[in-house]
Amino acid sequence: ANVWTAHSGSADEIQVVGNRILVTAQGSADVSALLGEASIPASSTNPLYLSLIFKLTALPSGAGSYFAHFKAGNTFRGRLFVSTNGTMPNTFNIGISNGANTPSTNFPGNLELGVDYRIVMRYVPSNATTTLWLAPGREDNVSVTASDAASTTSVTSVAFRQASGIGNISV
């Protein structure tokens, strides 16, 4: 109750289906949940982790967009993207940025529709660095780190957003 709060777009557009949220290209709602009672300061060297299982049921278009991120006010860090740029037909890829509106780094390989994928994203506030793992067993498994420069900022929430181009994602 009241864990997720709409912070932009239409407040009633995020759907929950079978204990998963449905993030679509047709909606405009952005929701967030506080990470705790106090913000994580920009100087913190303690990493923040976002682990989730997601499945695409409709492909993103071209460059796609980001659908998850950490936030503080109107500042977004550790953005998680889906796109079809550079992929085989009927597949997609995932990418990340530290703060840019486009992925600075994509995870290698093509992912398939209708498959549950576990991903883990790590964001370190003190150096504004984001790292992504696909189906990790340990932190030393294959990962990618975003290459774009971003300023450090405090973090208060984890957020999901609906946006044109992302397809349909259940998380």
N, C-alpha and C positions, 0 to 999 in steps of 0.2 A: 504494500500500500504506500503510495506516494514516493517510491524509490526513484522512479523515472519521472522527470519533469520536462515538459516541452519548453525549449528555449528559443525557438523561432519556427516559422511556418504555421501550419494548422495544428492545433493542439490535439485533435482527435483522429489523426490519420495513421498513426503507427498501430498496426494490428498485431495481436498476439495469437498465434496459431500453434496448438500443441506444445505449449511452453517455450515457443521460439518467437522472436519478433520477426516480422516480415518488413524488409526495407525494399522499397520499389522506386522505379524511375517515375512513376505516376504521382507519387506523393511529394509533399514539401515539408513534412514535419521533421524537426530535429529534436532529439531527446537526450538528456544527460542524467547521470547519477553521481552524486557526490562521492568522493573517495574516502571521506572521513569528515570529522567536525572542523578541521582546520585545513588550509591550503598547504600543499607541498611547496616549500620555498624553492626559488630558482637556484639557490646555492646547494640544494640537496644532491649528494652523490649517491643516494639510495635509488636504485632503479625502480621504475614502475612497470609492472607487467600486465598485459592484457592477453588472456588466453581464451580462445573461443572456437567453437565448432560452427562452421558456416557451410551453406550449400547454395549454389546458384541454380535457379530453375528457369531463368531466362538470361540470355547473354547480354552483357553490357554492349554499348555501341562504341566502336572505335576506341578513343582515348578513355572512355568511361569516366569515372570520378571516384572521389574518396567516400567511404561509407562509415568509417569509424575513426576516432581520434581522441586525444586528451585535450582538455580545454581549461581555460581560465578567462572568464569574461568572454570577449570576442577574439581571443587569441587561441589558435589551434596548433597543436604540436603532435608529432607522432601520427601522421595521417596514413590510413590504410586504404589502398586503391584496388579496383578491379578494372580490367580493360581487355580488349581483343587486339590491340596493336601488336603486330609481330607474331601472332599466334597462328596455329594451324586452324583450318575451318572447324567451326563448332566447338572451339575451345577458348579458354580465357587465361589470363595471368593475374597475379597479384603483385602489387608494388607498394613502396613506402616513400614517404618524404619526412624530413624533420619539421618542415613548416610550409613548404612550397605547395602550390595549387595543382601541381602535376607530380607524378612519381619521379624521384631522382634515381631510384634503383628498383628493378623488377626481380622477383625471384625467378630463377631459371626454370624453364619447362612450361608445358601446357597442361592446364587443368580441365577437367570434364564437367559438364552440366550434370546435376542430379546426384553428385557424390558429396558426402560429408567430408570436409577437410578440417583438421585441427591446426590452428596457427597460434603462434605466440609472438607477441610484439613487446619489445622492451624499449622504454624511453628513459633516458637519464637527464633530469632537469639541469644539472650543473654544466653540462656541455651540449645540451640540446641535440642528443644523438639517439637515433632510432634504429633498432635491429629487428629483423624478422626471421622466424623459423617456420618451416612447414613440417608438420607431423614430427616434432622433435621428441627425442627420448631424453636428451641431455643438452646442456648449454653449448657443448663443444660440437654438436651436430652442425651440418651445413646451414649457414645463415647468410643474410645479406644485410649490409648497413647502408642507410641513406647517405647520399653524398652532398646534398644541398646544405648551405649554411643557413642557420637560424639563430636568432638571439635567444638567450635563456629567459625563461619566464616561470612564474609559479604555476602550479597546476591544481585545479580543484575537482575536476570531474572527468569521467569517461563518457563519450557521447557517440551516438549513431545518427546518421543523417540520410534522408532520402533526397535524391538528386537526379536530374535528367542524365541519362546515359548509363546508369549503374545496373540496369536489368532488374531482376528480382532475386533477392538474397534472403534466406532465412538464417537467423543467428540464434 
